[in-house]
């Protein structure tokens, strides 16, 4: 058997005959690069048929929604149910998108590493293949021809015996790498197809949610309008107050809608009994008071936004203190929902918090959320757990109390930790480091729970699974 035949047999056994043939045909050339899948041809111009189809689909969806809203006229419960269901579905799709984008990032990294490994191995193989091809062009003579030829044959056999086992190992390793690369590329294709589908679903859900929120606020303005004077008074109080605790105290005593909301929260007295609370009231989306006491809602509340937690309560911050809330990095434009039933006592800009939303959940509990680009509820409004209350922006905002000597340590929220190496996810996905997403451009939602003005750990309140989350 010639060296060339022995080589082809070895590589065929390793499953690499096509690759080996290509390499043999390019002996002495530069190492070949593993070919990428063909790129689909780009389409120039606009696909007018597709655009018209999308437009018709959007118009039909809006007509269906308008019909649903018309059917729900005067039915507050039905509108609330539509809001909570749509927001819940949107949040679920957002989370799937985050997971898929993260998966694509890992797969891209694996594909890059495999390509580099293959290119390196192909370089080694090219040198061995070239040597064996030269031997193949001058095969060892027959053993019985002449005594001096026998020595050459023995030497060739020894050389082949030393080279072929090592070459076989290289071939098998290359086969494994090629197989893994093929698998990774297949998963990448599936993940990108899923990403496209999820983005289309998210776009539809966001449009629907926007229309529902607009309708809800229109009805709210008709039924419980906030006089301009009271709204202006709330803004004045916020500008004149430097501390969240003082802000809440003044709002709930000096500003009409906030004071009425606080009174309504105090008027609700629910017995706190040992054991699991009665969740029957949660089935009523038309409720106007909290379904259960906030203290009994531990393990039941939905996170207000889909994303990744980058700061947790109690963790060391960058100024020697501890986190008094949690921060979630989100996708741009993500909808924000109320974690629990409660009344809005403030909705507007406040100091370094940016857009700040404060919900009185009753029993001395308040929920603070900051970092949103836009708040979609009004002063005095009662909201359900899971009901949309705001929208995240498209750029990073590190929300929370300012870091200065005038801000007490109990009110500080950590900034970005220095020296953290960012973990990168593909374009369109989350991009943040171990501590915060500010430097890499991700929007952030800051969430803080307070009991009688003191920050508390929100972790025990969050639902472990979607099936356990409180919904309207």
C-alpha positions in Angstrom: 0.0 0.0 0.0 1.4 3.4 -1.0 1.7 6.2 1.5 -1.1 8.1 -0.3 -3.4 5.1 -0.1 -2.6 4.5 3.5 -3.3 8.2 4.2 -6.7 8.1 2.4 -7.7 5.0 4.3 -6.8 6.6 7.6 -8.8 9.7 6.9 -11.7 7.8 5.4 -11.9 5.7 8.6 -12.0 9.0 10.6 -14.8 10.3 8.4 -12.7 13.0 6.7 -12.2 11.7 3.1 -13.7 14.7 1.4 -11.6 17.1 3.5 -8.5 15.0 3.0 -9.0 14.9 -0.8 -9.3 18.7 -0.8 -6.1 19.0 1.3 -4.2 16.5 -0.9 -5.1 18.5 -4.0 -3.6 21.6 -2.5 -0.4 20.2 -1.2 2.2 22.9 -0.5 -0.5 25.6 -0.5 -1.5 27.7 2.5 -3.7 25.9 5.1 -7.3 25.9 4.0 -9.9 27.5 6.1 -13.1 25.6 7.0 -15.7 26.9 4.6 -18.7 28.8 6.0 -22.3 28.0 5.0 -23.3 29.9 1.8 -24.7 33.3 2.6 -28.2 33.8 1.2 -28.4 36.3 -1.5 -29.3 39.8 -0.3 -32.5 41.2 -1.6 -32.3 44.7 -2.9 -35.3 47.1 -2.8 -38.5 46.9 -0.9 -40.7 43.8 -0.7 -43.9 45.6 -1.3 -46.0 42.5 -1.1 -44.6 41.7 2.3 -45.1 45.3 3.5 -48.7 45.2 2.3 -49.3 41.9 4.0 -47.8 43.2 7.3 -49.9 46.4 7.0 -53.1 44.3 6.5 -52.1 42.1 9.4 -51.6 45.2 11.7 -54.9 46.7 10.6 -56.8 43.5 11.2 -55.2 43.2 14.7 -56.2 46.7 15.5 -59.7 46.1 14.3 -60.0 43.1 16.5 -58.6 45.0 19.5 -61.1 47.9 18.9 -63.9 45.4 18.8 -62.7 43.9 22.1 -62.5 47.4 23.6 -66.0 48.3 22.4 -67.3 45.1 23.9 -65.6 45.9 27.2 -67.0 49.5 27.4 -68.0 50.1 31.0 -66.4 46.8 32.0 -63.3 47.8 34.0 -62.6 44.2 34.9 -62.4 43.1 31.3 -60.1 45.9 30.4 -57.8 45.1 33.4 -57.8 41.5 32.4 -56.7 42.3 28.9 -54.0 44.6 30.2 -52.6 42.0 32.6 -52.8 39.2 30.1 -51.1 41.2 27.4 -48.4 42.5 29.7 -47.7 39.0 31.1 -47.4 37.6 27.6 -45.1 40.5 26.5 -42.9 39.9 29.6 -42.7 36.2 28.8 -41.7 36.9 25.2 -39.1 39.5 26.4 -37.5 36.9 28.6 -37.4 34.4 25.8 -35.7 36.9 23.6 -33.1 37.6 26.3 -32.5 33.8 26.6 -32.2 33.3 22.9 -29.9 36.3 22.5 -27.7 35.0 25.2 -27.7 31.5 23.6 -26.7 33.1 20.2 -23.8 34.9 22.0 -22.5 31.6 23.4 -22.9 29.7 20.1 -21.1 32.5 18.2 -18.2 32.2 20.6 -18.1 28.4 20.2 -18.2 28.7 16.4 -15.3 31.2 16.5 -13.2 29.0 18.8 -13.9 25.9 16.6 -13.0 27.7 13.4 -9.7 28.9 15.0 -8.9 25.3 16.2 -9.7 23.9 12.8 -7.5 26.4 11.0 -4.7 25.5 13.3 -5.1 21.8 12.9 -5.4 22.1 9.1 -2.0 23.8 9.1 -0.4 20.9 10.9 -2.2 18.4 8.6 -1.1 20.2 5.5 2.6 19.7 6.3 2.1 16.0 7.0 -0.1 15.5 3.9 2.5 17.2 1.8 5.3 14.9 3.1 3.1 11.8 2.5 2.2 13.0 -1.0 5.9 13.3 -1.9 6.4 9.7 -0.6 3.4 8.6 -2.6 4.9 10.0 -5.8 8.0 7.8 -5.2 6.5 4.6 -3.6 8.8 2.1 -1.9 10.1 -0.6 -4.3 9.0 -4.2 -4.1 10.7 -6.0 -1.3 12.0 -8.9 -3.6 13.5 -6.8 -6.4 17.0 -6.0 -5.0 18.6 -6.2 -1.5 19.3 -2.5 -1.4 15.7 -1.8 -2.2 14.7 -3.8 0.8 16.4 -1.4 3.1 14.5 1.5 1.5 11.2 -0.4 1.9 11.9 -1.1 5.6 12.8 2.6 6.2 9.6 3.7 4.5 7.5 1.2 6.5 9.1 2.5 9.7 8.4 6.1 8.7 4.8 5.3 7.8 4.3 3.3 11.0 5.4 6.3 13.0 3.4 8.9 11.0 0.1 7.2 10.4 -1.0 6.6 14.0 -0.3 10.3 14.8 -2.1 11.4 11.7 -5.1 9.2 12.5 -5.4 11.0 15.9 -5.2 14.3 14.2 -7.8 13.2 11.6 -10.2 11.9 14.3 -9.8 15.2 16.3 -10.5 17.2 13.1 -13.6 15.0 12.4 -14.9 15.7 15.9 -14.3 19.4 15.5 -16.1 19.5 12.2 -19.0 17.6 13.5 -19.3 20.0 16.5 -19.0 23.0 14.2 -21.9 21.6 12.1 -24.0 21.1 15.2 -23.3 24.7 16.4 -24.1 26.2 13.0 -27.4 24.2 13.0 -28.3 25.5 16.5 -27.3 29.1 15.4 -29.7 28.9 12.5 -32.5 27.6 14.7 -31.8 30.3 17.3 -31.8 33.1 14.8 -35.0 31.8 13.3 -36.5 31.8 16.8 -35.2 35.3 17.4 -36.9 36.6 14.3 -40.2 35.0 15.3 -40.0 36.3 18.8 -39.3 39.8 17.7 -42.4 39.7 15.5 -44.5 38.5 18.4 -43.0 41.1 20.7 -43.8 43.9 18.2 -47.4 42.8 18.0 -47.8 42.5 21.7 -46.2 45.9 22.3 -48.6 47.6 19.9 -51.5 45.9 21.5 -50.3 46.9 25.0 -49.8 50.5 23.9 -53.4 50.7 22.7 -54.8 49.1 25.8 -52.8 51.5 28.1 -54.0 54.5 26.1 -57.6 53.3 26.5 -57.1 52.7 30.2 -55.7 56.2 30.8 -58.4 57.8 28.8 -61.0 56.1 31.0 -59.0 57.0 34.1 -58.9 60.7 33.1 -62.7 60.6 32.6 -63.6 58.9 35.8 -60.9 60.2 38.2 -59.3 63.3 36.6 -56.3 64.8 38.4 -56.8 68.6 38.5 -53.8 70.5 37.0 -53.3 72.4 40.3 -52.9 69.1 42.3 -50.5 67.7 39.7 -48.5 70.9 39.9 -48.5 70.7 43.7 -47.0 67.2 43.5 -44.2 68.4 41.2 -43.5 71.3 43.6 -43.3 69.0 46.6 -40.9 66.7 44.7 -38.6 69.6 43.7 -38.5 70.9 47.3 -37.8 67.5 48.9 -34.4 65.8 48.9 -35.3 62.5 50.5 -37.7 59.7 49.4 -39.1 59.2 52.9 -39.9 62.9 53.2 -41.3 62.9 49.7 -43.8 60.1 50.5 -44.7 61.7 53.8 -45.4 65.1 52.3 -47.2 63.7 49.3 -49.6 61.6 51.4 -50.4 64.6 53.6 -50.3 67.6 51.3 -51.3 66.4 47.8 -54.9 65.5 47.2 -54.7 62.3 45.0 -51.8 61.0 47.0 -53.5 61.7 50.3 -56.7 60.0 49.1 -54.6 57.0 48.0 -52.9 56.8 51.4 -56.3 57.0 53.1 -57.7 54.2 50.9 -54.6 52.1 51.7 -55.1 52.6 55.5 -58.8 51.9 55.3 -58.1 48.4 54.0 -57.5 46.1 56.9 -57.0 42.5 56.1 -56.3 39.9 58.9 -52.9 38.4 58.7 -53.5 34.7 59.5 -50.8 32.0 59.6 -50.5 29.8 56.6 -51.2 30.5 53.0 -53.5 33.5 52.1 -56.8 33.0 50.4 -56.1 33.8 46.7 -59.7 33.8 45.6 -59.8 37.6 45.4 -57.0 37.5 42.8 -59.5 36.1 40.3 -61.4 39.4 40.2 -59.7 41.8 37.8 -62.3 44.5 38.7 -61.1 44.7 42.3 -60.3 48.2 43.7 -58.4 47.2 46.8 -55.5 44.8 47.2 -56.6 41.1 47.0 -54.3 40.1 49.9 -52.2 41.8 52.5 -48.8 42.7 51.1 -47.1 40.9 54.0 -48.8 37.7 53.0 -47.8 38.0 49.3 -44.3 36.6 49.8 -43.3 34.2 47.0 -46.2 35.4 44.9 -45.3 38.6 43.2 -44.2 38.8 39.5 -41.0 40.6 38.7 -41.9 44.0 37.2 -39.8 43.5 34.0 -38.1 40.8 32.0 -34.4 41.1 32.3 -31.3 40.0 34.3 -30.7 41.1 37.9 -27.3 42.9 38.1 -27.5 44.3 41.6 -29.1 42.7 44.6 -30.3 43.9 48.0 -27.6 44.0 50.6 -24.7 43.5 48.3 -21.7 45.8 48.9 -21.9 49.0 46.8 -19.1 51.1 45.5 -19.0 53.6 48.3 -18.7 51.2 51.2 -22.4 50.8 51.9 -24.9 48.2 50.9 -27.6 48.0 48.2 -31.0 49.1 49.4 -32.8 47.8 46.4 -32.3 45.6 43.3 -31.4 46.6 39.7 -32.6 44.7 36.6 -30.9 45.2 33.2 -33.6 45.1 30.5 -34.1 45.2 26.7 -34.8 48.6 25.2 -38.4 49.6 25.4 -39.4 46.8 27.8 -42.8 47.3 29.5 -42.8 47.6 33.3 -45.6 46.2 35.4 -46.7 46.8 39.0 -45.3 44.1 41.3 -48.3 44.2 43.6 -51.8 45.7 44.0 -51.6 49.3 45.2 -52.2 53.0 44.8 -50.0 55.4 42.9 -48.8 58.1 45.3 -46.2 59.6 43.0 -45.3 59.4 39.3 -42.8 61.8 37.9 -39.2 63.0 38.0 -37.3 63.0 41.3 -33.7 63.9 41.8 -31.2 61.3 40.6 -33.9 58.7 40.4 -35.1 60.1 37.1 -38.7 59.0 36.5 -39.8 57.7 39.8 -43.0 55.7 40.5 -44.1 55.1 44.1 -46.9 52.6 44.9 -48.6 52.4 48.3 -49.3 48.6 48.7 -51.0 49.1 52.1 -49.9 48.0 55.6 -47.1 50.6 55.6 -45.4 49.1 52.5 -44.3 51.2 49.5 -42.8 50.0 46.2 -40.3 52.4 44.5 -39.4 51.9 40.8 -37.0 54.2 38.9 -35.1 54.2 35.6 -38.1 54.2 33.2 -38.3 56.5 30.3 -42.0 57.0 30.6 -44.6 56.3 33.4 -48.1 55.4 32.1 -50.2 55.7 35.3 -51.4 58.7 37.2 -51.6 60.0 40.7 -54.1 58.2 42.9 -54.7 55.4 40.4 -55.2 51.9 41.7 -53.2 49.3 39.8 -53.2 45.5 39.9 -50.2 43.2 40.2 -48.9 42.6 36.7 -50.6 45.7 35.2 -48.4 47.9 33.0 -47.2 51.1 34.6 -44.3 52.3 32.5 -41.8 51.7 29.7 -38.1 51.4 29.7 -36.0 53.6 27.5 -33.5 52.8 24.8 -30.3 54.0 26.6 -28.8 53.1 29.9 -29.8 55.0 33.0 -28.3 54.2 36.4 -31.3 55.1 38.5 -31.3 55.6 42.2 -30.3 58.1 44.9 -27.4 60.4 44.2 -24.1 59.5 45.7 -23.2 62.5 47.8 -22.7 63.4 51.5 -26.3 64.7 51.8 -27.8 61.4 50.9 -28.0 59.0 53.9 -26.4 55.6 53.4 -29.8 53.9 53.9 -30.9 55.6 50.7 -28.0 54.9 48.4 -28.0 52.6 45.4 -24.8 51.2 44.1 -23.2 52.6 40.9 -21.2 50.6 38.5 -18.5 48.6 40.1 -15.0 49.4 38.8 -12.8 46.9 37.1 -15.6 44.5 36.1 -15.0 42.7 32.8 -18.1 42.8 30.7 -19.8 39.7 29.3 -20.8 40.4 25.8 -23.9 39.2 24.1 -24.7 39.7 20.4 -26.0 42.9 18.9 -29.6 43.4 20.0 -29.1 41.4 23.2 -28.2 42.3 26.7 -24.7 43.7 27.2 -23.6 44.1 30.8 -20.9 43.3 33.3 -21.2 41.4 36.5 -22.4 44.4 38.4 -24.2 46.8 36.1 -25.2 47.4 32.6 -24.8 51.2 32.5 -21.4 51.3 30.8 -22.6 49.0 28.0 -25.8 50.8 27.3 -28.5 48.7 28.8 -31.6 50.3 30.4 -31.9 49.5 34.1 -34.9 49.3 36.4 -34.3 50.1 40.1 -36.8 48.4 42.5 -37.0 49.1 46.2 -39.4 47.8 48.8 -40.0 49.9 52.0 -41.8 49.2 55.2 -42.6 52.3 57.3 -39.9 54.2 55.4 -37.1 51.6 55.9 -35.7 49.6 52.9 -36.3 45.9 53.1 -35.1 42.9 51.1 -37.6 42.3 48.2 -36.3 38.8 47.4 -38.8 36.8 49.6 -41.7 38.4 47.7 -40.8 37.3 44.2 -42.5 34.3 42.7 -40.2 31.3 42.0 -42.1 30.3 38.8 -44.5 31.8 36.4 -47.3 29.6 37.6 -47.0 31.1 41.1 -47.1 34.7 40.1 -50.0 36.9 41.2 -52.1 38.0 38.3 -55.2 40.0 37.9 
